[in-house]
Amino acid sequence: MEGFDGHVAMTDDSEADNLTIFGAGADNAVPGEVVLQLRTESARALRVSVSSGPSRGLPGLASGFGLPAVDAVLAAIGTRSVTAVHAPAPPRTERGSATAAPLTALAATFKVRFAPEHAVPEVVDRLMALDEVEVAEANRYRESHLRPDEPRYAQQWGLARINCPAAWDMTTGSAAVTVAVVDTGVDLNHPQLAPLLLPGRDLVDWDLAGWEARLAPWVLEGDFHAAGHEPQDEVGHGTHVAGTIACLSDDGRGVAGVTWRCRILPVRVLARTRNTVSGRVGGIGSSADLAAGIAWAAGQGARVINLSLGGAVGTTVERDAVAHALARGAVVVAAMGNNGTSEPGYPAAYPGVVAVGAVNAADRRAAFSQIGPHIDVVAPGVNVLSTFWDDTYAFLQGTSMAAPHAAGVAALILSCSPGLAPEQVAHILRDTARPLRDTSADPVPNNRYGSGLLDARAALDRALGL
């Protein structure tokens, strides 16, 4: 199992079912929860105060909207709470005066918790039948895209493979560029990370109703319900991701990141979960909390958002949050997923996202790395050494480890050319990648490697017009 001494034990193929909570084709709907988006005119008519952010079991939360038809359905399903998925947008200043921010799909999106004995599909159907409702959908589980492995190399082969040393001759990153790690949090005290961390946010919001029966033998551990906690990592996953993107480097200790000076914004959306049979530890969250984390990070000025997590079914709430982040100028990078199939994974498959697959040191696709027409590039994802939980270091593998290489290169690009739009950065990552194919007849781009392997120096040359 994963250990917190910086080592991770190897597994064989017979243990594959223990690596993820939800296998291909599994129902990953959170019991007793739906995400609801009201039509604009209905949202404007609200006269009920609805809290935003994690409910944390607080008393006095709204259980309706003050909309008779909607509230009747909510009462019939035993609604326990209604909370806004996203915090209110701040007022906009125009010509010296504050004006209300326009109502967007994000502002009209809410999480509804109800008695878990009501089936989620039936609740969705009842809500979608209402004129006041634009979208009703299941809140879906999201998990970290990690596959544990045994360390075999005492070096960070991946940084050299994507040409980072040549890129560092041009820049090691700028403190003006913020990369959000939307994940299990980050070890806030890790000596190679702490000086680069910005104040983050913990958005993990779990109601245990229906959890044990739905997800056994996995159990939640640690902080998943206490309000006000900082985004402290209890898994190691987010810390490993963060260290690949950026950590204090060239100081004679530990490891190096793709960038050395860019700032990390930790956003915790995945709680610690443990398999009571295998002992494996992972991260688990929901699409609503992930969407809240994406939008919050964009609102804090993150220029890059890394999502080393996902699930098999897309949601409107996540797609809207990704579109919002892109519109705010953030490059959104996501891991392809680890089930080794051509099934699309989300958020990687949403429009505008830079989807990243994993390769090994021989530039061959890792067997676990998902494929598909939406893949953009590939990056090192096998035996990747980085920072880990409790001030340690570990070798891990998965598309979770590949995505932060791309996020780091995107941050280097923006350090040199901060005026680039997200689509321009994505184009540079694809256009400067080193083509990879399994046979000489394969086209480039292709469904296994996208445009090919990241090349940090070539990307910087292109960004600077060299």
DATA-V73947 format. One record per run of one state. SS is the DSSP state (H for helix, E for strand, C for the rest). FROM is the first residue (numbers start at 1). LEN is the number of residues. Records with the same first field share a line. If there is no record, write none. Layout:
SS: FROM-LEN + FROM-LEN
This chain:
C: 1-1 + 3-5 + 9-4 + 19-10 + 39-1 + 45-7 + 53-15 + 77-4 + 85-7 + 95-2 + 100-9 + 114-6 + 129-4 + 145-2 + 148-9 + 162-2 + 169-9 + 184-2 + 187-7 + 203-8 + 216-2 + 222-10 + 233-4 + 247-12 + 260-3 + 269-2 + 276-5 + 300-4 + 308-1 + 312-4 + 328-3 + 336-10 + 347-7 + 360-5 + 366-11 + 381-3 + 389-3 + 398-1 + 417-5 + 432-2 + 435-11 + 447-3 + 451-2 + 454-2 + 464-3
E: 2-1 + 8-1 + 29-10 + 52-1 + 81-4 + 92-3 + 97-3 + 109-5 + 133-12 + 147-1 + 178-6 + 186-1 + 197-6 + 218-4 + 232-1 + 246-1 + 259-1 + 263-6 + 271-5 + 281-6 + 304-4 + 309-3 + 331-5 + 346-1 + 354-6 + 365-1 + 377-4 + 384-5 + 392-6 + 434-1 + 446-1 + 450-1 + 453-1
H: 13-6 + 40-5 + 68-9 + 120-9 + 157-5 + 164-5 + 194-3 + 211-5 + 237-9 + 287-13 + 316-12 + 399-18 + 422-10 + 456-8
